[in-house]
Amino acid sequence: MRLRLALIAAVLTALVAFAPFALADGDPASDVLLGENVFYPYQPATSKALMASLNTATATAAKAHFPLKVALIASPIDLGIIPQLLGQPQRYAAYLDVEISFEAKQPLLVVMKAGYGVEGLTAAGTAAAAKLPPPAGGTPDDLAHAALTAVDKLASAEGHSIGGGGGASSGSSGSSDSGGGDTTLLIVLIVAAVATASALVVIRRRQPSP
């Protein structure tokens, strides 16, 4: 009985602890980029080939000592509680920088249909960002294509050659699709909490009355 109650308490504690992390401050990219290299738009999904290429490019940049974080913002839903910053990539980059930078400078690239926003770069990197060609459109794939070019150009400007990033291979490293892992874990914890609560009810019913 004590073991069962301890397991129930552990699951419920984990659920309570995880929920604030999953929801955080309402800015989806700030949560995803704490553990991943790329934040992808929620809908429609970015093509798997482009995701693989961009994941590889950012992972290669990180190995070359240029740990660039990339946020692709296609619609207001990607901005959570600050949808008014859609179309303002530099303002959003400044906001996001505060959310993900701690003790060290964090290179950051924001890509929107309107253009780019950067933080944590040298003067050379910032100048290179200003010369980047605008995305061809505002779809997630358009933004990913633009980001691939940007990662290579910014890395070179910062003195870290990455050889054009990575190809569209399936063996990518870095980001997963829009923080889906967090959502899956939250669902699992909720289901576990409900199941354990139901088990507790059954256990109590089986106990003899005093």
Contacts in CASP RR format, 6 or more apart in sequence:
PFRMAT RR
TARGET T0000
AUTHOR 0000-0000-0000
METHOD contacts of the structure
MODEL  1
MRLRLALIAAVLTALVAFAPFALADGDPASDVLLGENVFYPYQPATSKAL
MASLNTATATAAKAHFPLKVALIASPIDLGIIPQLLGQPQRYAAYLDVEI
SFEAKQPLLVVMKAGYGVEGLTAAGTAAAAKLPPPAGGTPDDLAHAALTA
VDKLASAEGHSIGGGGGASSGSSGSSDSGGGDTTLLIVLIVAAVATASAL
VVIRRRQPSP
1 203 0 8 1.000
4 199 0 8 1.000
4 200 0 8 1.000
4 203 0 8 1.000
5 200 0 8 1.000
7 196 0 8 1.000
8 196 0 8 1.000
8 197 0 8 1.000
8 199 0 8 1.000
8 200 0 8 1.000
11 189 0 8 1.000
11 192 0 8 1.000
11 193 0 8 1.000
11 196 0 8 1.000
12 193 0 8 1.000
12 196 0 8 1.000
14 189 0 8 1.000
15 189 0 8 1.000
15 190 0 8 1.000
15 192 0 8 1.000
15 193 0 8 1.000
18 185 0 8 1.000
18 186 0 8 1.000
18 189 0 8 1.000
19 186 0 8 1.000
21 31 0 8 1.000
21 182 0 8 1.000
22 31 0 8 1.000
22 182 0 8 1.000
22 183 0 8 1.000
22 185 0 8 1.000
22 186 0 8 1.000
24 30 0 8 1.000
24 31 0 8 1.000
25 81 0 8 1.000
25 99 0 8 1.000
26 80 0 8 1.000
26 81 0 8 1.000
27 79 0 8 1.000
27 80 0 8 1.000
27 81 0 8 1.000
27 82 0 8 1.000
27 95 0 8 1.000
27 96 0 8 1.000
27 99 0 8 1.000
28 39 0 8 1.000
28 42 0 8 1.000
28 78 0 8 1.000
28 79 0 8 1.000
28 80 0 8 1.000
28 178 0 8 1.000
28 179 0 8 1.000
29 39 0 8 1.000
29 71 0 8 1.000
29 73 0 8 1.000
29 78 0 8 1.000
29 79 0 8 1.000
29 96 0 8 1.000
30 96 0 8 1.000
30 99 0 8 1.000
30 100 0 8 1.000
31 179 0 8 1.000
31 182 0 8 1.000
32 39 0 8 1.000
32 175 0 8 1.000
32 178 0 8 1.000
32 179 0 8 1.000
32 182 0 8 1.000
33 39 0 8 1.000
33 69 0 8 1.000
33 71 0 8 1.000
33 96 0 8 1.000
33 100 0 8 1.000
34 100 0 8 1.000
36 174 0 8 1.000
36 175 0 8 1.000
36 176 0 8 1.000
36 179 0 8 1.000
37 55 0 8 1.000
37 58 0 8 1.000
37 59 0 8 1.000
37 62 0 8 1.000
37 67 0 8 1.000
37 68 0 8 1.000
37 69 0 8 1.000
37 70 0 8 1.000
37 174 0 8 1.000
37 175 0 8 1.000
38 51 0 8 1.000
38 54 0 8 1.000
38 55 0 8 1.000
38 58 0 8 1.000
38 69 0 8 1.000
38 70 0 8 1.000
38 71 0 8 1.000
38 72 0 8 1.000
38 147 0 8 1.000
38 174 0 8 1.000
38 175 0 8 1.000
39 70 0 8 1.000
39 71 0 8 1.000
39 72 0 8 1.000
39 78 0 8 1.000
39 175 0 8 1.000
39 178 0 8 1.000
39 179 0 8 1.000
40 46 0 8 1.000
40 51 0 8 1.000
40 72 0 8 1.000
40 140 0 8 1.000
40 144 0 8 1.000
40 175 0 8 1.000
40 177 0 8 1.000
40 178 0 8 1.000
41 72 0 8 1.000
41 73 0 8 1.000
41 74 0 8 1.000
41 75 0 8 1.000
41 78 0 8 1.000
41 140 0 8 1.000
41 143 0 8 1.000
41 178 0 8 1.000
42 75 0 8 1.000
42 77 0 8 1.000
42 78 0 8 1.000
42 178 0 8 1.000
43 75 0 8 1.000
43 77 0 8 1.000
44 139 0 8 1.000
44 140 0 8 1.000
45 140 0 8 1.000
45 177 0 8 1.000
46 72 0 8 1.000
46 140 0 8 1.000
46 141 0 8 1.000
46 143 0 8 1.000
46 144 0 8 1.000
46 177 0 8 1.000
47 140 0 8 1.000
47 141 0 8 1.000
47 144 0 8 1.000
48 170 0 8 1.000
49 168 0 8 1.000
50 141 0 8 1.000
50 144 0 8 1.000
50 145 0 8 1.000
50 148 0 8 1.000
50 168 0 8 1.000
51 144 0 8 1.000
51 172 0 8 1.000
51 175 0 8 1.000
51 177 0 8 1.000
52 167 0 8 1.000
52 168 0 8 1.000
52 169 0 8 1.000
52 170 0 8 1.000
52 171 0 8 1.000
52 172 0 8 1.000
53 144 0 8 1.000
53 148 0 8 1.000
53 165 0 8 1.000
53 166 0 8 1.000
53 167 0 8 1.000
53 168 0 8 1.000
53 169 0 8 1.000
53 172 0 8 1.000
54 70 0 8 1.000
54 144 0 8 1.000
54 147 0 8 1.000
54 148 0 8 1.000
54 151 0 8 1.000
54 175 0 8 1.000
55 172 0 8 1.000
55 173 0 8 1.000
55 174 0 8 1.000
55 175 0 8 1.000
56 165 0 8 1.000
56 166 0 8 1.000
56 167 0 8 1.000
56 169 0 8 1.000
56 171 0 8 1.000
56 172 0 8 1.000
56 173 0 8 1.000
57 148 0 8 1.000
57 151 0 8 1.000
57 152 0 8 1.000
57 162 0 8 1.000
57 164 0 8 1.000
57 165 0 8 1.000
57 166 0 8 1.000
57 167 0 8 1.000
58 68 0 8 1.000
58 69 0 8 1.000
58 70 0 8 1.000
58 151 0 8 1.000
58 174 0 8 1.000
58 175 0 8 1.000
59 172 0 8 1.000
59 173 0 8 1.000
59 174 0 8 1.000
60 162 0 8 1.000
60 163 0 8 1.000
60 165 0 8 1.000
60 166 0 8 1.000
61 67 0 8 1.000
61 68 0 8 1.000
61 151 0 8 1.000
61 155 0 8 1.000
61 160 0 8 1.000
61 162 0 8 1.000
61 165 0 8 1.000
62 68 0 8 1.000
64 155 0 8 1.000
64 160 0 8 1.000
64 161 0 8 1.000
64 162 0 8 1.000
65 160 0 8 1.000
66 107 0 8 1.000
66 154 0 8 1.000
66 155 0 8 1.000
66 158 0 8 1.000
66 159 0 8 1.000
66 160 0 8 1.000
66 162 0 8 1.000
67 106 0 8 1.000
67 107 0 8 1.000
68 107 0 8 1.000
68 108 0 8 1.000
68 109 0 8 1.000
68 151 0 8 1.000
68 154 0 8 1.000
68 155 0 8 1.000
69 100 0 8 1.000
69 106 0 8 1.000
69 107 0 8 1.000
69 108 0 8 1.000
69 109 0 8 1.000
70 108 0 8 1.000
70 109 0 8 1.000
70 110 0 8 1.000
70 111 0 8 1.000
70 147 0 8 1.000
70 150 0 8 1.000
70 151 0 8 1.000
71 92 0 8 1.000
71 93 0 8 1.000
71 96 0 8 1.000
71 108 0 8 1.000
71 109 0 8 1.000
71 110 0 8 1.000
71 111 0 8 1.000
72 78 0 8 1.000
72 111 0 8 1.000
72 140 0 8 1.000
72 143 0 8 1.000
72 144 0 8 1.000
72 147 0 8 1.000
73 79 0 8 1.000
73 86 0 8 1.000
73 89 0 8 1.000
73 92 0 8 1.000
73 110 0 8 1.000
73 111 0 8 1.000
73 112 0 8 1.000
73 143 0 8 1.000
74 112 0 8 1.000
74 113 0 8 1.000
74 138 0 8 1.000
74 139 0 8 1.000
74 140 0 8 1.000
74 143 0 8 1.000
75 86 0 8 1.000
76 83 0 8 1.000
76 86 0 8 1.000
77 83 0 8 1.000
79 85 0 8 1.000
79 86 0 8 1.000
79 92 0 8 1.000
82 92 0 8 1.000
82 95 0 8 1.000
85 91 0 8 1.000
85 92 0 8 1.000
85 95 0 8 1.000
86 112 0 8 1.000
87 112 0 8 1.000
87 113 0 8 1.000
87 114 0 8 1.000
87 115 0 8 1.000
88 112 0 8 1.000
88 114 0 8 1.000
89 110 0 8 1.000
89 111 0 8 1.000
89 112 0 8 1.000
89 114 0 8 1.000
89 115 0 8 1.000
89 116 0 8 1.000
89 117 0 8 1.000
90 110 0 8 1.000
90 116 0 8 1.000
90 117 0 8 1.000
90 118 0 8 1.000
92 110 0 8 1.000
92 112 0 8 1.000
92 117 0 8 1.000
93 108 0 8 1.000
93 109 0 8 1.000
93 110 0 8 1.000
93 117 0 8 1.000
93 118 0 8 1.000
93 119 0 8 1.000
94 119 0 8 1.000
96 108 0 8 1.000
96 110 0 8 1.000
96 119 0 8 1.000
97 106 0 8 1.000
97 108 0 8 1.000
97 119 0 8 1.000
97 120 0 8 1.000
100 106 0 8 1.000
100 108 0 8 1.000
101 108 0 8 1.000
101 119 0 8 1.000
101 120 0 8 1.000
105 120 0 8 1.000
106 119 0 8 1.000
106 120 0 8 1.000
107 118 0 8 1.000
107 119 0 8 1.000
107 120 0 8 1.000
107 121 0 8 1.000
107 154 0 8 1.000
107 158 0 8 1.000
108 117 0 8 1.000
108 118 0 8 1.000
108 119 0 8 1.000
108 120 0 8 1.000
109 116 0 8 1.000
109 117 0 8 1.000
109 118 0 8 1.000
109 129 0 8 1.000
109 147 0 8 1.000
109 150 0 8 1.000
109 151 0 8 1.000
109 154 0 8 1.000
110 116 0 8 1.000
110 117 0 8 1.000
110 118 0 8 1.000
111 117 0 8 1.000
111 135 0 8 1.000
111 143 0 8 1.000
111 146 0 8 1.000
111 147 0 8 1.000
111 150 0 8 1.000
112 135 0 8 1.000
112 138 0 8 1.000
112 143 0 8 1.000
113 135 0 8 1.000
113 137 0 8 1.000
113 138 0 8 1.000
113 142 0 8 1.000
113 143 0 8 1.000
114 134 0 8 1.000
115 132 0 8 1.000
115 134 0 8 1.000
115 135 0 8 1.000
115 146 0 8 1.000
116 129 0 8 1.000
116 132 0 8 1.000
116 146 0 8 1.000
116 150 0 8 1.000
117 129 0 8 1.000
118 125 0 8 1.000
118 126 0 8 1.000
118 129 0 8 1.000
118 154 0 8 1.000
121 129 0 8 1.000
121 154 0 8 1.000
121 157 0 8 1.000
121 158 0 8 1.000
122 157 0 8 1.000
122 158 0 8 1.000
124 157 0 8 1.000
124 158 0 8 1.000
124 159 0 8 1.000
125 154 0 8 1.000
125 157 0 8 1.000
125 158 0 8 1.000
127 157 0 8 1.000
128 153 0 8 1.000
128 154 0 8 1.000
128 156 0 8 1.000
128 157 0 8 1.000
129 150 0 8 1.000
129 153 0 8 1.000
129 154 0 8 1.000
131 153 0 8 1.000
132 146 0 8 1.000
132 149 0 8 1.000
132 150 0 8 1.000
132 153 0 8 1.000
133 146 0 8 1.000
133 149 0 8 1.000
134 146 0 8 1.000
135 142 0 8 1.000
135 143 0 8 1.000
135 145 0 8 1.000
135 146 0 8 1.000
136 142 0 8 1.000
136 145 0 8 1.000
136 146 0 8 1.000
137 143 0 8 1.000
148 165 0 8 1.000
151 162 0 8 1.000
151 165 0 8 1.000
152 162 0 8 1.000
152 163 0 8 1.000
152 164 0 8 1.000
152 165 0 8 1.000
155 161 0 8 1.000
155 162 0 8 1.000
156 162 0 8 1.000
END
